[in-house]
């Protein structure tokens, strides 16, 4: 049995975000942005841009993993 996703109100998300250190919140934003960019760079001519995005994603995940391993972001986890 899977539960349906319930949207989190903005005020609750802000309260949750305030509990995190600024460096972790910044790393989370960076990881989500770079994971999205990896998805955009699928063609062979964008290989260099994809590698840069993966490197930035790995750097952000290093900070997130040190804070809480459950926060790691993968390119497949980001869907916009």
URMO-V117093 format. One record per residue. N is the residue number from 1. OMEGA is omega in radians with two decimals (NA if undefined). NEAR is the number of other ideal C-beta (glycine too) atoms within 8 Angstrom. D_LAST is the distance of its C-alpha to the last C-alpha in Angstrom with 1 decimal. Layout:
BEGIN
n=(N | N)
omega=(OMEGA | OMEGA)
near=(NEAR | NEAR)
d_last=(D_LAST | D_LAST)
END
This chain:
BEGIN
n=(1 | 2 | 3 | 4 | 5 | 6 | 7 | 8 | 9 | 10 | 11 | 12 | 13 | 14 | 15 | 16 | 17 | 18 | 19 | 20 | 21 | 22 | 23 | 24 | 25 | 26 | 27 | 28 | 29 | 30 | 31 | 32 | 33 | 34 | 35 | 36 | 37 | 38 | 39 | 40 | 41 | 42 | 43 | 44 | 45 | 46 | 47 | 48 | 49 | 50 | 51 | 52 | 53 | 54 | 55 | 56 | 57 | 58 | 59 | 60 | 61 | 62 | 63 | 64 | 65 | 66 | 67 | 68 | 69 | 70 | 71 | 72 | 73 | 74 | 75 | 76 | 77 | 78 | 79 | 80)
omega=(3.09 | -3.14 | 3.11 | 3.10 | 3.13 | 3.14 | 3.12 | 3.10 | -3.10 | -3.12 | 3.12 | 3.12 | 3.11 | 3.11 | 3.10 | -3.13 | -3.14 | 3.14 | -3.13 | 3.01 | -3.09 | -3.12 | 3.13 | 3.10 | 3.12 | 3.13 | 3.12 | 3.09 | -3.14 | -3.12 | 3.14 | 3.13 | -3.10 | 3.08 | 3.07 | 3.14 | 3.10 | 3.11 | 3.12 | -3.03 | -3.10 | -3.07 | -3.11 | -3.11 | 3.11 | -3.08 | -3.12 | 3.10 | 3.10 | 3.13 | 3.09 | -3.14 | 3.11 | 3.11 | 3.10 | 3.10 | 3.12 | 3.12 | 3.12 | 3.13 | 3.10 | 3.10 | -3.13 | -3.14 | 3.10 | -3.13 | -3.13 | -3.10 | 3.11 | -3.11 | -3.09 | -3.10 | 3.05 | 3.12 | -3.13 | -3.09 | -3.07 | 3.08 | 3.13 | NA)
near=(2 | 3 | 4 | 4 | 4 | 4 | 4 | 7 | 6 | 6 | 6 | 8 | 9 | 8 | 8 | 9 | 8 | 6 | 5 | 10 | 6 | 6 | 7 | 12 | 10 | 8 | 12 | 13 | 8 | 12 | 14 | 10 | 8 | 13 | 15 | 10 | 11 | 12 | 9 | 7 | 11 | 6 | 5 | 4 | 4 | 10 | 8 | 6 | 9 | 12 | 8 | 8 | 13 | 11 | 8 | 10 | 15 | 8 | 9 | 14 | 12 | 8 | 11 | 15 | 10 | 5 | 9 | 6 | 5 | 4 | 10 | 9 | 13 | 7 | 9 | 4 | 7 | 11 | 3 | 3)
d_last=(24.9 | 21.3 | 20.6 | 18.0 | 15.2 | 16.6 | 14.8 | 16.4 | 18.2 | 17.7 | 21.4 | 21.0 | 18.0 | 20.3 | 23.2 | 21.5 | 20.4 | 24.0 | 25.3 | 23.7 | 25.5 | 24.0 | 23.8 | 21.6 | 19.2 | 19.1 | 18.6 | 15.6 | 13.9 | 15.1 | 14.0 | 10.3 | 10.6 | 12.7 | 10.7 | 7.9 | 11.2 | 12.7 | 10.3 | 11.3 | 14.9 | 15.9 | 19.0 | 22.3 | 23.0 | 20.0 | 21.4 | 22.7 | 19.5 | 17.8 | 20.7 | 20.5 | 16.8 | 18.0 | 21.0 | 19.2 | 16.9 | 20.2 | 21.9 | 19.3 | 19.4 | 23.2 | 23.2 | 20.9 | 22.9 | 26.1 | 25.1 | 23.6 | 22.8 | 20.3 | 17.9 | 17.4 | 13.9 | 13.6 | 11.4 | 10.9 | 9.9 | 6.6 | 3.8 | 0.0)
END
